Amino acid sequence: MKPRTELRNGQGAVPQPPRTTTLHDVALVPWSDIEDVSGSAAAIPYLLAAIASGDEAATQNALDRLRHRICRHGFVVGQATAVTVPFLWDLAQRPQTTCRAQILRLLRNIADARQWETTAAAYPKLRRRHGDDIEWESAARRAVHAQRGVIPRLLAENDNELLDATEALASTLTG
């Protein structure tokens, strides 16, 4: 197994998958030891598999559930978000994935997430209480930025919805 980077949290280190992650690497993550916005992240591998399944109804249901777990309301991220991002990038690159544009929009939301960071800037005392939340936001943004090299390949696709979502994400990552 390749060396892992780690995300610190109040309960110890959370292994991060390697940067060139595919769904084959999903078993390398100790999902039951980390939490998403809803609680245990143990369901995330099943949701990722459903998104990859090609069944449009299952894909949409799984993406909606995953979004609720890693970027609720489009801006609340959690511990498992950064760990999940490389798998989303992998899915977004697969032509057989039926919700690629939606995945890119989700990645854009994650890249924009600054709820706790903004609040702590206004109220510094909150940093002591919500340090993990701030760190998770930062780690999630870094995870999205780490894979931005994929964008030129996505921009070469002949799908207008995918192109629009890719351009919007690229704008967020360069802004």
N, C-alpha and C positions, 0 to 999 in steps of 0.2 A: 504494500500500500504506500502511496506517496505521502510525503510529510503533510501534516495538516496545519492550517492556521487555526487560531482559537479565538473565540469570542468570550470574554469574561462575563460572568453574571454572579449574582449573589449566592448561587448554589455550586459554583465551580466553573470549569471551562466547558464550552460547547464546541465540539469539533466542527470545523467547516469542511465541506467537500472541496476537492481540488478545483482550480479555476476552470479547467476544461472538463466539466462535469456532464455526464449523460445520465439518462434514467437507469442505466446499468449500475450506477454508483449509489443509488438511493438506499441500498442496504448498508452502506458504510456510515450512515448517520444514525446516531442513537435517538431516534425520534421520541421514544417514550420517556427519555430523560430531559427533554426540553419542552417548553410551552409555547403555544401560539396564543393569539388574542383570546381564544375561548377556553383554554386549559391545556391539557396534554396534546402534543403535536403528533401523537401516534397515528392519527388518521391521514396525515398528509401524504404518505407514500401511496395509499389507496386512491386518493383524489388525483394525484399525478398520473397514476396508471389509468384511471378512468378518462382523464383528459387525452391521454395518448391512444385510447382505444379505437378512435375513429367513429364510434357510435355517437351521432350528433346530439341526441337527447341526453345521454349519459355524460358526454363532454360538457355540455352547457350546465347541467346540474352540478357536476364536480367543480367546474370553474367558479360558479357562484358560491359554492360552499367553501372552496379554497380561499377565494377573495375575502369572505367573511372571517376566515381564520388568520390570514396573514396581513390584510390591509383593510380592516373593517372601516366602513363609511368612507373609504377612499383616502384615509390619512392616518388611521391608527394601526401602527405596526407593532410586532412583538418579537420575542426572542427567536422564534422559528423563521421569521421573515427572511433574514439574510441567508440562512441555510437553504431556504427554498428557492431563492432567486436564480441560482445557476441552473436548476432544473427547468425553470420557466424559460430561460434563454434557450435551452436545448429544445424544448417543445416549440418555441416560436420559430425555430429554424427548420422544423420538419414539415415538408409540404403536405403530409397526410394529416397534420393536426388541423382540425376544423375551426378552431377559434384563435388563430394566430394573432389577428389584429386585437382581439380582446386581451390576450396575454400581454401584448405590447402596451396596451392602455393601462393594465394593472402594473406593469413595470414602471410606467411613467408616474402613476400614483405613488408608488413606493419611493421613487426617486425624489418626489416632491414632499414626502412626509417630514414635517418639522413641528408637529404638535407640541411635544415636550420641550424640544430645544427652544422654540419661540416662547413658550410659557416660562421656562426657567430663565431666559434672558430678561424677561419683565419682572420676574419674582425669583431672584437668585437663591432664596432659602429653599425653594422647591428642588433645587439640584441635589441636595443631600437626600431628599426623600425619593426622588424619581431618577436617580443616576442611571439605573439599569435601563429605564425607558429611553432616556436620551442616548445612551450607548447603542441600544438596539436600533434606533432610528438612524444613527450615523452608520452603523454596520450595514444596515439594509441599503442605504444610499450608496455606500462603497461597493457593495455587491452588484448593484445595477451598473454602476460606472465601470466596474472591472471587465465587463463583457461588451462594452460599447464598440469594440472592434468588429462585431457581427453586423452592425448597422449597414455598412456598404453593400454587403451581400443581400440583405433584406430589401435595400433600395433598388436592387437590380431585378426584383420580382415584377411580374405582370399582373398584379392584383391591386386595384386602386384603394380598397379599404386597408389593405396591408401597408401600402405606400403611405397613406395618410397617417396611420398609426405610427409607422416608423419615423416619419418626418417629425411628428409631434414629440416622440420620445427623444429623437436626436436634438431637437430644439431645447428640450428640458435639460439634457445632459451637457449641452454646450453653454447654456445660459447661466 
